[in-house]
Protein backbone atom coordinates (compact mmCIF):
# COMPACT_ATOMS: atom_id res chain seq x y z
CA UNK A 1 0.00 0.00 0.00
CA UNK A 2 1.26 3.43 -0.79
CA UNK A 3 -0.86 6.07 1.01
CA UNK A 4 -1.81 6.75 4.57
CA UNK A 5 -4.66 4.74 6.01
CA UNK A 6 -7.77 6.84 6.49
CA UNK A 7 -9.67 6.81 9.77
CA UNK A 8 -13.27 7.85 10.38
CA UNK A 9 -13.35 9.02 13.99
CA UNK A 10 -15.88 10.65 16.33
CA UNK A 11 -15.11 14.33 17.04
CA UNK A 12 -16.63 17.11 19.13
CA UNK A 13 -17.80 14.72 21.81
CA UNK A 14 -19.24 12.30 19.25
CA UNK A 15 -21.57 14.93 17.76
CA UNK A 16 -19.71 14.93 14.45
CA UNK A 17 -17.37 12.68 12.47
CA UNK A 18 -13.87 13.38 11.25
CA UNK A 19 -11.58 11.96 8.60
CA UNK A 20 -7.94 11.67 9.65
CA UNK A 21 -4.91 10.25 7.89
CA UNK A 22 -3.06 7.70 10.03
CA UNK A 23 -0.34 9.37 12.07
CA UNK A 24 -1.78 12.85 11.57
CA UNK A 25 -2.75 14.95 14.56
CA UNK A 26 -5.03 17.18 12.51
CA UNK A 27 -8.42 16.16 11.14
CA UNK A 28 -8.64 16.34 7.33
CA UNK A 29 -12.38 17.10 7.29
CA UNK A 30 -15.36 17.18 9.69
CA UNK A 31 -18.86 15.96 8.79
CA UNK A 32 -22.27 16.01 10.45
CA UNK A 33 -22.93 12.33 9.72
CA UNK A 34 -20.77 9.23 9.81
CA UNK A 35 -22.02 8.35 6.32
CA UNK A 36 -20.61 11.61 4.89
CA UNK A 37 -17.27 11.03 6.62
CA UNK A 38 -17.10 7.44 5.35
CA UNK A 39 -17.72 8.54 1.75
CA UNK A 40 -14.97 11.18 1.98
CA UNK A 41 -12.50 8.79 3.64
CA UNK A 42 -13.32 6.05 1.12
CA UNK A 43 -12.55 8.37 -1.80
CA UNK A 44 -9.20 9.32 -0.24
CA UNK A 45 -8.35 5.66 0.52
CA UNK A 46 -9.18 4.61 -3.05
CA UNK A 47 -7.05 7.43 -4.50
CA UNK A 48 -4.15 6.64 -2.17
CA UNK A 49 -4.60 2.86 -2.45
CA UNK A 50 -4.72 2.53 1.31
CA UNK A 51 -7.03 1.20 4.01
CA UNK A 52 -10.20 2.70 5.48
CA UNK A 53 -10.79 2.18 9.21
CA UNK A 54 -14.16 3.21 10.69
CA UNK A 55 -14.62 3.72 14.42
CA UNK A 56 -17.79 3.64 16.48
CA UNK A 57 -18.66 6.49 18.83
CA UNK A 58 -16.97 4.57 21.67
CA UNK A 59 -13.71 4.39 19.68
CA UNK A 60 -13.91 0.67 18.88
CA UNK A 61 -13.20 -0.31 15.27
CA UNK A 62 -16.46 -0.99 13.47
CA UNK A 63 -15.15 -1.87 10.03
CA UNK A 64 -12.01 -2.02 7.87
CA UNK A 65 -11.77 -1.93 4.08
CA UNK A 66 -8.64 -2.23 1.98
CA UNK A 67 -8.27 -0.38 -1.32
CA UNK A 68 -4.60 -1.19 -1.86
CA UNK A 69 -2.62 -3.89 -3.59
CA UNK A 70 -2.72 -6.33 -0.67
CA UNK A 71 -3.66 -9.76 -2.12
CA UNK A 72 -4.89 -10.83 1.35
CA UNK A 73 -6.86 -7.82 2.69
CA UNK A 74 -8.23 -7.96 6.25
CA UNK A 75 -11.66 -9.52 6.59
CA UNK A 76 -14.49 -7.81 8.45
N, C-alpha and C positions, 0 to 999 in steps of 0.2 A: 504494500500500500504506500501511496506517496504523500497524501495530505494529512492534515490533522484530523483526528476523530472529532465528530461534532456531537455535543451534548445538549439535550433539551432538559433544562433545569427549572425548578420553581424559583421565582424571585419575588421580592416585595412581600415577604411573609406568605407566599403561596397564592397571592392574588393575581399574579401574572406569570408568564413563562418566558424564559430566556434561552437563547442559542449561544453556546460558548464553545470555542475551539479548545481541544484538550491542551492543558498546560497554560492557557491564557487566564489572567486574572480578570480581564474585562469581558463583559457580555457583548457579543456581536450585535444582537438585536433583541428587543423585548416585545412580547405579543400578549394580547388580552386572553387568548385561548391557547390551550396546549396544541390543538389541531393546527393553528396558524404557525406556531413555533416548529412543529414537526415538519410541516411542508417546507419551511425555509431551511431548516437543518438538513432535510433530505436532499434538497437541491444542491446545497453546498457539498454534502458528502458525495453525491454523484459526480459533481464537477471535479472534486479533489480525489476521487476514487479512494474514499476512506470509509470509516464505520460511523453509523448513527447510533447513539446510546440515548434512550429516553428514560428519564426518572419519573417516579411518582411524586406526589406532594411530600411524602415522608422521606424522600431521598433515595429510596430503594430503586434499583434498576427494574423497569417495567418491560423493556424490550430492547433488542439489539438487532441491527441490520447492517450487513456488509455490502459495500458498493465498490470494493476494490478487486484486486486480482487474486485474492486468496482462493485456492481451489477447494479448501475445506473451511468455509465460513462458519462462525458460531451458530448454533441452532437455538431458537427460542429467544 
